[in-house]
Amino acid sequence: MSEVPPKLQILKGAEADLSAATYQIYDESHTVGNALRWMLMKNPKVSFCGYSVPHPSENHIHLRVQMYDNLSSLEALLEALNNLDNLCDTIEESYSSSLAEGSFERWDEKS
């Protein structure tokens, strides 16, 4: 039986204080990579953030985060994940509320 890799790994080459690190996030794609990059770049303490999909047949992304003032990129990543989760909750609540009100345009399919 094969071993399941951890969801998040810090790749070799990270600074000891994690002020700059590349994270491998298993079982994710451009959808999460781009959303996390966007959320991290909203943080004024982040000096650089980028992600890549190493190969289409590999089921993970690499996310590089570099911080100002030797701050922890891991803390910034966890904050960005939390903020992204909150944003998704807000969107879901707004969508559900709008759906319940029925105040949206409907199109009838014509045969």
Phi and psi in radians as a Rosetta constraint file:
Dihedral C 1 N 2 CA 2 C 2 CIRCULARHARMONIC -1.430 0.35
Dihedral N 2 CA 2 C 2 N 3 CIRCULARHARMONIC 2.623 0.35
Dihedral C 2 N 3 CA 3 C 3 CIRCULARHARMONIC -1.497 0.35
Dihedral N 3 CA 3 C 3 N 4 CIRCULARHARMONIC 2.394 0.35
Dihedral C 3 N 4 CA 4 C 4 CIRCULARHARMONIC -1.419 0.35
Dihedral N 4 CA 4 C 4 N 5 CIRCULARHARMONIC 2.206 0.35
Dihedral C 4 N 5 CA 5 C 5 CIRCULARHARMONIC -1.214 0.35
Dihedral N 5 CA 5 C 5 N 6 CIRCULARHARMONIC 2.733 0.35
Dihedral C 5 N 6 CA 6 C 6 CIRCULARHARMONIC -1.140 0.35
Dihedral N 6 CA 6 C 6 N 7 CIRCULARHARMONIC 2.689 0.35
Dihedral C 6 N 7 CA 7 C 7 CIRCULARHARMONIC -1.113 0.35
Dihedral N 7 CA 7 C 7 N 8 CIRCULARHARMONIC -0.652 0.35
Dihedral C 7 N 8 CA 8 C 8 CIRCULARHARMONIC -2.334 0.35
Dihedral N 8 CA 8 C 8 N 9 CIRCULARHARMONIC 2.267 0.35
Dihedral C 8 N 9 CA 9 C 9 CIRCULARHARMONIC -2.287 0.35
Dihedral N 9 CA 9 C 9 N 10 CIRCULARHARMONIC 2.537 0.35
Dihedral C 9 N 10 CA 10 C 10 CIRCULARHARMONIC -1.614 0.35
Dihedral N 10 CA 10 C 10 N 11 CIRCULARHARMONIC 2.146 0.35
Dihedral C 10 N 11 CA 11 C 11 CIRCULARHARMONIC -1.401 0.35
Dihedral N 11 CA 11 C 11 N 12 CIRCULARHARMONIC 2.808 0.35
Dihedral C 11 N 12 CA 12 C 12 CIRCULARHARMONIC -1.016 0.35
Dihedral N 12 CA 12 C 12 N 13 CIRCULARHARMONIC 2.596 0.35
Dihedral C 12 N 13 CA 13 C 13 CIRCULARHARMONIC 1.736 0.35
Dihedral N 13 CA 13 C 13 N 14 CIRCULARHARMONIC 0.003 0.35
Dihedral C 13 N 14 CA 14 C 14 CIRCULARHARMONIC -1.240 0.35
Dihedral N 14 CA 14 C 14 N 15 CIRCULARHARMONIC 2.565 0.35
Dihedral C 14 N 15 CA 15 C 15 CIRCULARHARMONIC -1.125 0.35
Dihedral N 15 CA 15 C 15 N 16 CIRCULARHARMONIC 2.605 0.35
Dihedral C 15 N 16 CA 16 C 16 CIRCULARHARMONIC -1.031 0.35
Dihedral N 16 CA 16 C 16 N 17 CIRCULARHARMONIC -0.627 0.35
Dihedral C 16 N 17 CA 17 C 17 CIRCULARHARMONIC -1.546 0.35
Dihedral N 17 CA 17 C 17 N 18 CIRCULARHARMONIC 0.080 0.35
Dihedral C 17 N 18 CA 18 C 18 CIRCULARHARMONIC 1.070 0.35
Dihedral N 18 CA 18 C 18 N 19 CIRCULARHARMONIC 0.417 0.35
Dihedral C 18 N 19 CA 19 C 19 CIRCULARHARMONIC -1.224 0.35
Dihedral N 19 CA 19 C 19 N 20 CIRCULARHARMONIC -0.338 0.35
Dihedral C 19 N 20 CA 20 C 20 CIRCULARHARMONIC -2.513 0.35
Dihedral N 20 CA 20 C 20 N 21 CIRCULARHARMONIC 2.201 0.35
Dihedral C 20 N 21 CA 21 C 21 CIRCULARHARMONIC -2.751 0.35
Dihedral N 21 CA 21 C 21 N 22 CIRCULARHARMONIC 2.672 0.35
Dihedral C 21 N 22 CA 22 C 22 CIRCULARHARMONIC -1.938 0.35
Dihedral N 22 CA 22 C 22 N 23 CIRCULARHARMONIC 2.231 0.35
Dihedral C 22 N 23 CA 23 C 23 CIRCULARHARMONIC -1.898 0.35
Dihedral N 23 CA 23 C 23 N 24 CIRCULARHARMONIC 2.399 0.35
Dihedral C 23 N 24 CA 24 C 24 CIRCULARHARMONIC -1.758 0.35
Dihedral N 24 CA 24 C 24 N 25 CIRCULARHARMONIC 2.148 0.35
Dihedral C 24 N 25 CA 25 C 25 CIRCULARHARMONIC -1.963 0.35
Dihedral N 25 CA 25 C 25 N 26 CIRCULARHARMONIC 1.978 0.35
Dihedral C 25 N 26 CA 26 C 26 CIRCULARHARMONIC -1.342 0.35
Dihedral N 26 CA 26 C 26 N 27 CIRCULARHARMONIC 2.522 0.35
Dihedral C 26 N 27 CA 27 C 27 CIRCULARHARMONIC 1.137 0.35
Dihedral N 27 CA 27 C 27 N 28 CIRCULARHARMONIC 0.623 0.35
Dihedral C 27 N 28 CA 28 C 28 CIRCULARHARMONIC -2.326 0.35
Dihedral N 28 CA 28 C 28 N 29 CIRCULARHARMONIC 2.878 0.35
Dihedral C 28 N 29 CA 29 C 29 CIRCULARHARMONIC -2.394 0.35
Dihedral N 29 CA 29 C 29 N 30 CIRCULARHARMONIC -2.815 0.35
Dihedral C 29 N 30 CA 30 C 30 CIRCULARHARMONIC -0.984 0.35
Dihedral N 30 CA 30 C 30 N 31 CIRCULARHARMONIC -0.569 0.35
Dihedral C 30 N 31 CA 31 C 31 CIRCULARHARMONIC -1.004 0.35
Dihedral N 31 CA 31 C 31 N 32 CIRCULARHARMONIC -0.924 0.35
Dihedral C 31 N 32 CA 32 C 32 CIRCULARHARMONIC -1.332 0.35
Dihedral N 32 CA 32 C 32 N 33 CIRCULARHARMONIC -0.673 0.35
Dihedral C 32 N 33 CA 33 C 33 CIRCULARHARMONIC -1.003 0.35
Dihedral N 33 CA 33 C 33 N 34 CIRCULARHARMONIC -0.844 0.35
Dihedral C 33 N 34 CA 34 C 34 CIRCULARHARMONIC -1.227 0.35
Dihedral N 34 CA 34 C 34 N 35 CIRCULARHARMONIC -0.676 0.35
Dihedral C 34 N 35 CA 35 C 35 CIRCULARHARMONIC -1.126 0.35
Dihedral N 35 CA 35 C 35 N 36 CIRCULARHARMONIC -0.729 0.35
Dihedral C 35 N 36 CA 36 C 36 CIRCULARHARMONIC -1.175 0.35
Dihedral N 36 CA 36 C 36 N 37 CIRCULARHARMONIC -0.726 0.35
Dihedral C 36 N 37 CA 37 C 37 CIRCULARHARMONIC -1.034 0.35
Dihedral N 37 CA 37 C 37 N 38 CIRCULARHARMONIC -0.787 0.35
Dihedral C 37 N 38 CA 38 C 38 CIRCULARHARMONIC -1.063 0.35
Dihedral N 38 CA 38 C 38 N 39 CIRCULARHARMONIC -0.812 0.35
Dihedral C 38 N 39 CA 39 C 39 CIRCULARHARMONIC -1.157 0.35
Dihedral N 39 CA 39 C 39 N 40 CIRCULARHARMONIC -0.713 0.35
Dihedral C 39 N 40 CA 40 C 40 CIRCULARHARMONIC -1.143 0.35
Dihedral N 40 CA 40 C 40 N 41 CIRCULARHARMONIC -0.676 0.35
Dihedral C 40 N 41 CA 41 C 41 CIRCULARHARMONIC -1.256 0.35
Dihedral N 41 CA 41 C 41 N 42 CIRCULARHARMONIC -0.237 0.35
Dihedral C 41 N 42 CA 42 C 42 CIRCULARHARMONIC -1.307 0.35
Dihedral N 42 CA 42 C 42 N 43 CIRCULARHARMONIC -0.296 0.35
Dihedral C 42 N 43 CA 43 C 43 CIRCULARHARMONIC -1.433 0.35
Dihedral N 43 CA 43 C 43 N 44 CIRCULARHARMONIC 2.053 0.35
Dihedral C 43 N 44 CA 44 C 44 CIRCULARHARMONIC -1.166 0.35
Dihedral N 44 CA 44 C 44 N 45 CIRCULARHARMONIC -0.210 0.35
Dihedral C 44 N 45 CA 45 C 45 CIRCULARHARMONIC -1.487 0.35
Dihedral N 45 CA 45 C 45 N 46 CIRCULARHARMONIC -0.174 0.35
Dihedral C 45 N 46 CA 46 C 46 CIRCULARHARMONIC -1.556 0.35
Dihedral N 46 CA 46 C 46 N 47 CIRCULARHARMONIC 2.166 0.35
Dihedral C 46 N 47 CA 47 C 47 CIRCULARHARMONIC -1.585 0.35
Dihedral N 47 CA 47 C 47 N 48 CIRCULARHARMONIC -0.504 0.35
Dihedral C 47 N 48 CA 48 C 48 CIRCULARHARMONIC -2.677 0.35
Dihedral N 48 CA 48 C 48 N 49 CIRCULARHARMONIC 2.495 0.35
Dihedral C 48 N 49 CA 49 C 49 CIRCULARHARMONIC -2.638 0.35
Dihedral N 49 CA 49 C 49 N 50 CIRCULARHARMONIC 2.308 0.35
Dihedral C 49 N 50 CA 50 C 50 CIRCULARHARMONIC -2.667 0.35
Dihedral N 50 CA 50 C 50 N 51 CIRCULARHARMONIC 2.771 0.35
Dihedral C 50 N 51 CA 51 C 51 CIRCULARHARMONIC -2.381 0.35
Dihedral N 51 CA 51 C 51 N 52 CIRCULARHARMONIC 2.808 0.35
Dihedral C 51 N 52 CA 52 C 52 CIRCULARHARMONIC -2.570 0.35
Dihedral N 52 CA 52 C 52 N 53 CIRCULARHARMONIC 2.744 0.35
Dihedral C 52 N 53 CA 53 C 53 CIRCULARHARMONIC -1.868 0.35
Dihedral N 53 CA 53 C 53 N 54 CIRCULARHARMONIC 1.847 0.35
Dihedral C 53 N 54 CA 54 C 54 CIRCULARHARMONIC -0.939 0.35
Dihedral N 54 CA 54 C 54 N 55 CIRCULARHARMONIC -0.712 0.35
Dihedral C 54 N 55 CA 55 C 55 CIRCULARHARMONIC -2.765 0.35
Dihedral N 55 CA 55 C 55 N 56 CIRCULARHARMONIC 2.438 0.35
Dihedral C 55 N 56 CA 56 C 56 CIRCULARHARMONIC -0.998 0.35
Dihedral N 56 CA 56 C 56 N 57 CIRCULARHARMONIC -0.463 0.35
Dihedral C 56 N 57 CA 57 C 57 CIRCULARHARMONIC -1.510 0.35
Dihedral N 57 CA 57 C 57 N 58 CIRCULARHARMONIC -0.126 0.35
Dihedral C 57 N 58 CA 58 C 58 CIRCULARHARMONIC -1.638 0.35
Dihedral N 58 CA 58 C 58 N 59 CIRCULARHARMONIC 2.345 0.35
Dihedral C 58 N 59 CA 59 C 59 CIRCULARHARMONIC -1.638 0.35
Dihedral N 59 CA 59 C 59 N 60 CIRCULARHARMONIC 0.937 0.35
Dihedral C 59 N 60 CA 60 C 60 CIRCULARHARMONIC -2.785 0.35
Dihedral N 60 CA 60 C 60 N 61 CIRCULARHARMONIC 2.918 0.35
Dihedral C 60 N 61 CA 61 C 61 CIRCULARHARMONIC -2.133 0.35
Dihedral N 61 CA 61 C 61 N 62 CIRCULARHARMONIC 2.781 0.35
Dihedral C 61 N 62 CA 62 C 62 CIRCULARHARMONIC -1.952 0.35
Dihedral N 62 CA 62 C 62 N 63 CIRCULARHARMONIC 2.269 0.35
Dihedral C 62 N 63 CA 63 C 63 CIRCULARHARMONIC -2.124 0.35
Dihedral N 63 CA 63 C 63 N 64 CIRCULARHARMONIC 2.061 0.35
Dihedral C 63 N 64 CA 64 C 64 CIRCULARHARMONIC -1.756 0.35
Dihedral N 64 CA 64 C 64 N 65 CIRCULARHARMONIC 2.239 0.35
Dihedral C 64 N 65 CA 65 C 65 CIRCULARHARMONIC -2.279 0.35
Dihedral N 65 CA 65 C 65 N 66 CIRCULARHARMONIC 2.236 0.35
Dihedral C 65 N 66 CA 66 C 66 CIRCULARHARMONIC -2.183 0.35
Dihedral N 66 CA 66 C 66 N 67 CIRCULARHARMONIC 2.388 0.35
Dihedral C 66 N 67 CA 67 C 67 CIRCULARHARMONIC -1.995 0.35
Dihedral N 67 CA 67 C 67 N 68 CIRCULARHARMONIC 2.719 0.35
Dihedral C 67 N 68 CA 68 C 68 CIRCULARHARMONIC -1.409 0.35
Dihedral N 68 CA 68 C 68 N 69 CIRCULARHARMONIC 2.730 0.35
Dihedral C 68 N 69 CA 69 C 69 CIRCULARHARMONIC 0.993 0.35
Dihedral N 69 CA 69 C 69 N 70 CIRCULARHARMONIC 0.556 0.35
Dihedral C 69 N 70 CA 70 C 70 CIRCULARHARMONIC 0.973 0.35
Dihedral N 70 CA 70 C 70 N 71 CIRCULARHARMONIC 0.542 0.35
Dihedral C 70 N 71 CA 71 C 71 CIRCULARHARMONIC -1.354 0.35
Dihedral N 71 CA 71 C 71 N 72 CIRCULARHARMONIC 2.851 0.35
Dihedral C 71 N 72 CA 72 C 72 CIRCULARHARMONIC -1.422 0.35
Dihedral N 72 CA 72 C 72 N 73 CIRCULARHARMONIC 2.129 0.35
Dihedral C 72 N 73 CA 73 C 73 CIRCULARHARMONIC -1.211 0.35
Dihedral N 73 CA 73 C 73 N 74 CIRCULARHARMONIC -0.505 0.35
Dihedral C 73 N 74 CA 74 C 74 CIRCULARHARMONIC -1.138 0.35
Dihedral N 74 CA 74 C 74 N 75 CIRCULARHARMONIC -0.748 0.35
Dihedral C 74 N 75 CA 75 C 75 CIRCULARHARMONIC -1.104 0.35
Dihedral N 75 CA 75 C 75 N 76 CIRCULARHARMONIC -0.697 0.35
Dihedral C 75 N 76 CA 76 C 76 CIRCULARHARMONIC -1.126 0.35
Dihedral N 76 CA 76 C 76 N 77 CIRCULARHARMONIC -0.698 0.35
Dihedral C 76 N 77 CA 77 C 77 CIRCULARHARMONIC -1.117 0.35
Dihedral N 77 CA 77 C 77 N 78 CIRCULARHARMONIC -0.794 0.35
Dihedral C 77 N 78 CA 78 C 78 CIRCULARHARMONIC -1.119 0.35
Dihedral N 78 CA 78 C 78 N 79 CIRCULARHARMONIC -0.669 0.35
Dihedral C 78 N 79 CA 79 C 79 CIRCULARHARMONIC -1.127 0.35
Dihedral N 79 CA 79 C 79 N 80 CIRCULARHARMONIC -0.747 0.35
Dihedral C 79 N 80 CA 80 C 80 CIRCULARHARMONIC -1.116 0.35
Dihedral N 80 CA 80 C 80 N 81 CIRCULARHARMONIC -0.707 0.35
Dihedral C 80 N 81 CA 81 C 81 CIRCULARHARMONIC -1.082 0.35
Dihedral N 81 CA 81 C 81 N 82 CIRCULARHARMONIC -0.742 0.35
Dihedral C 81 N 82 CA 82 C 82 CIRCULARHARMONIC -1.124 0.35
Dihedral N 82 CA 82 C 82 N 83 CIRCULARHARMONIC -0.775 0.35
Dihedral C 82 N 83 CA 83 C 83 CIRCULARHARMONIC -1.115 0.35
Dihedral N 83 CA 83 C 83 N 84 CIRCULARHARMONIC -0.680 0.35
Dihedral C 83 N 84 CA 84 C 84 CIRCULARHARMONIC -1.151 0.35
Dihedral N 84 CA 84 C 84 N 85 CIRCULARHARMONIC -0.691 0.35
Dihedral C 84 N 85 CA 85 C 85 CIRCULARHARMONIC -1.086 0.35
Dihedral N 85 CA 85 C 85 N 86 CIRCULARHARMONIC -0.772 0.35
Dihedral C 85 N 86 CA 86 C 86 CIRCULARHARMONIC -1.108 0.35
Dihedral N 86 CA 86 C 86 N 87 CIRCULARHARMONIC -0.699 0.35
Dihedral C 86 N 87 CA 87 C 87 CIRCULARHARMONIC -1.090 0.35
Dihedral N 87 CA 87 C 87 N 88 CIRCULARHARMONIC -0.765 0.35
Dihedral C 87 N 88 CA 88 C 88 CIRCULARHARMONIC -1.095 0.35
Dihedral N 88 CA 88 C 88 N 89 CIRCULARHARMONIC -0.693 0.35
Dihedral C 88 N 89 CA 89 C 89 CIRCULARHARMONIC -1.084 0.35
Dihedral N 89 CA 89 C 89 N 90 CIRCULARHARMONIC -0.756 0.35
Dihedral C 89 N 90 CA 90 C 90 CIRCULARHARMONIC -1.094 0.35
Dihedral N 90 CA 90 C 90 N 91 CIRCULARHARMONIC -0.764 0.35
Dihedral C 90 N 91 CA 91 C 91 CIRCULARHARMONIC -1.119 0.35
Dihedral N 91 CA 91 C 91 N 92 CIRCULARHARMONIC -0.752 0.35
Dihedral C 91 N 92 CA 92 C 92 CIRCULARHARMONIC -1.094 0.35
Dihedral N 92 CA 92 C 92 N 93 CIRCULARHARMONIC -0.742 0.35
Dihedral C 92 N 93 CA 93 C 93 CIRCULARHARMONIC -1.101 0.35
Dihedral N 93 CA 93 C 93 N 94 CIRCULARHARMONIC -0.757 0.35
Dihedral C 93 N 94 CA 94 C 94 CIRCULARHARMONIC -1.135 0.35
Dihedral N 94 CA 94 C 94 N 95 CIRCULARHARMONIC -0.746 0.35
Dihedral C 94 N 95 CA 95 C 95 CIRCULARHARMONIC -1.100 0.35
Dihedral N 95 CA 95 C 95 N 96 CIRCULARHARMONIC -0.822 0.35
Dihedral C 95 N 96 CA 96 C 96 CIRCULARHARMONIC -1.091 0.35
Dihedral N 96 CA 96 C 96 N 97 CIRCULARHARMONIC -0.701 0.35
Dihedral C 96 N 97 CA 97 C 97 CIRCULARHARMONIC -1.125 0.35
Dihedral N 97 CA 97 C 97 N 98 CIRCULARHARMONIC -0.794 0.35
Dihedral C 97 N 98 CA 98 C 98 CIRCULARHARMONIC -1.116 0.35
Dihedral N 98 CA 98 C 98 N 99 CIRCULARHARMONIC -0.698 0.35
Dihedral C 98 N 99 CA 99 C 99 CIRCULARHARMONIC -1.133 0.35
Dihedral N 99 CA 99 C 99 N 100 CIRCULARHARMONIC -0.726 0.35
Dihedral C 99 N 100 CA 100 C 100 CIRCULARHARMONIC -1.155 0.35
Dihedral N 100 CA 100 C 100 N 101 CIRCULARHARMONIC -0.620 0.35
Dihedral C 100 N 101 CA 101 C 101 CIRCULARHARMONIC -1.255 0.35
Dihedral N 101 CA 101 C 101 N 102 CIRCULARHARMONIC -0.462 0.35
Dihedral C 101 N 102 CA 102 C 102 CIRCULARHARMONIC 1.275 0.35
Dihedral N 102 CA 102 C 102 N 103 CIRCULARHARMONIC 0.259 0.35
Dihedral C 102 N 103 CA 103 C 103 CIRCULARHARMONIC -1.604 0.35
Dihedral N 103 CA 103 C 103 N 104 CIRCULARHARMONIC 1.168 0.35
Dihedral C 103 N 104 CA 104 C 104 CIRCULARHARMONIC -2.505 0.35
Dihedral N 104 CA 104 C 104 N 105 CIRCULARHARMONIC 2.773 0.35
Dihedral C 104 N 105 CA 105 C 105 CIRCULARHARMONIC -1.310 0.35
Dihedral N 105 CA 105 C 105 N 106 CIRCULARHARMONIC 2.404 0.35
Dihedral C 105 N 106 CA 106 C 106 CIRCULARHARMONIC -2.062 0.35
Dihedral N 106 CA 106 C 106 N 107 CIRCULARHARMONIC 2.453 0.35
Dihedral C 106 N 107 CA 107 C 107 CIRCULARHARMONIC -1.972 0.35
Dihedral N 107 CA 107 C 107 N 108 CIRCULARHARMONIC 2.276 0.35
Dihedral C 107 N 108 CA 108 C 108 CIRCULARHARMONIC -1.603 0.35
Dihedral N 108 CA 108 C 108 N 109 CIRCULARHARMONIC 2.319 0.35
Dihedral C 108 N 109 CA 109 C 109 CIRCULARHARMONIC -1.337 0.35
Dihedral N 109 CA 109 C 109 N 110 CIRCULARHARMONIC 2.340 0.35
Dihedral C 109 N 110 CA 110 C 110 CIRCULARHARMONIC -1.829 0.35
Dihedral N 110 CA 110 C 110 N 111 CIRCULARHARMONIC 2.344 0.35
